[in-house]
Amino acid sequence: IKALDANGKGDVSSIAAALKIAIESNVRIINLSISAIKSSSTSIIEDLINEAIDKDILVVGAAGNNNIDAKYTIPGSIENAIIIGACDINGNKTASSNYGNSVDFYVAASSTSQATAIYTGYYSKYEDSGIITAINTIESTWEPIIDKINNSSIFIIAGGGSNSGGTPG
C-alpha cells in the first residue's frame, strides 16, 4: 500500500489511510520507510502503529535522516516497532541517520528508508528460518549476516545508544 507520492512526499491523512487499509487487511508486516518529527498532528499515525502492533502485525520503521535522537520522531518513538537506522559497510552510522536507544538495528544503506526496506525484505524472506531469531538476539556484532541463497550479504548490527556519530550503539 503506497501512501507517498513519486517524490516521497505525503500527508498525515494519506499515511493514516494506508495504515488503516493494512490493519484491516491483516497484513503480516508494515514497512514504514518514512519519518516525521513527532507532534500532535502525528498522533493518529502513532495510534494506528500501536493498533497494528496490538494486532500482532510487525511494524518496521525508519529512524529518520535528521541526525537527531529517533525518540523525537514517528515511528522512531514507538516502543514496540522495530526501528532501523543506516550505517556504512564498516558499521559506522551514516552522517544523517537518526540514532538513540529506540533504534533497534542499523543496516548498511544510504538512508534509513532504504535500510528499512532492506531489513523488511530480509525479515519477510527469512521470518520462519531461524535467521531472524539470530538477528533479534544479537547484542552487537560487526560480522555481516550472509544470505547464502543469493550469495550476497546484508549488514545488520544491533542498535541503541545515544551517540551522534561513529559506530552505532
Disulfide bonds with the S-S distance in Angstrom:
none
